[in-house]
Amino acid sequence: MIKNFLLTLFFIFFISTAHASDFCNGFNNGFITGWKMARNSNMKPFLPFCPMKPIKGFGDPKSDYEHGYIIGYNKGSRS
């Protein structure tokens, strides 16, 4: 019973990580760039957790990396 439960958790974690990796890489890079630009600094900030990937709207880029970068940049420049 526990073995099946742990195996299920592993697959859920693996699938969610595989789909969000491009988005999260873009988010992290965008956050760092936005944070550095807002503070005129070369220090690397502490990164927040990557948010859930939102559903793309009409004007959003097709690439998950670019979509994450834009969201991360906006959040980094505001923090």
N, C-alpha and C positions, 0 to 999 in steps of 0.2 A: 504494500500500500504506500509506504513512505517512498519506496524506490520509484514508483510511478509518479508520485507527486513531484519529487525532485527532478525527474526526467522532464516532466511537463514544464516546470519552471525554467529549466535550462533551455529548452527549445523556445519558449516565449522570450527569454532574455536574448538569445542568439538572433532570433528573427527581428526583434525590435532594434537591436544594435546594428545589424546588417543594413536595414533600410534607412536608419537615421545617420549613418556614418558620414555621407557626403554633406548632408544638411548641417550636422554638428561641426564638421571641420570648417565649413564656411562660416558658421555662427561664431566659432572661436576666433578665427582669423579676422572677421569683421569687427568683433568686440574689441580685440586688441588694437586694431587700427583706429577705430572710433575713439577709444579711450585715450590713446596716445595723441591724437589730433586735438581732442578737446582740452587736454592738459599741457600740450606742448612739451611732452616728456618722452624719454627713451626707456623708462622703466616698464617692465612687463606687469600688467595688473593681475590680480587674482581673478580667475575665470569663474563665472557663475555656471550652474548646471545648464546644460543644453535644454531648451524648452522642447515641448512636443512640436513636431513639425505641423504647422497649420496647413489647412487646405488652400491650395493656390487659387488666387482670384484671376480676373480677366487680364490685368496688367502685370502680373508677376512673371519673372523669368522662368523658362522651362527647366533650367538646370537647378537641381537641388542645392548644389554648392552656392550658386549665386543668390538663390532665395535665402539661404541661411546667412550668407555674408551681409546682405542688406539688412536683415533683421538684427544681426549682431552689431553691425556698425551703428545703427540707430540707437540700440540699447547702450552700447559703449559710450557713445558721444553724450548721452543723457545722464550717465552715472557719475 
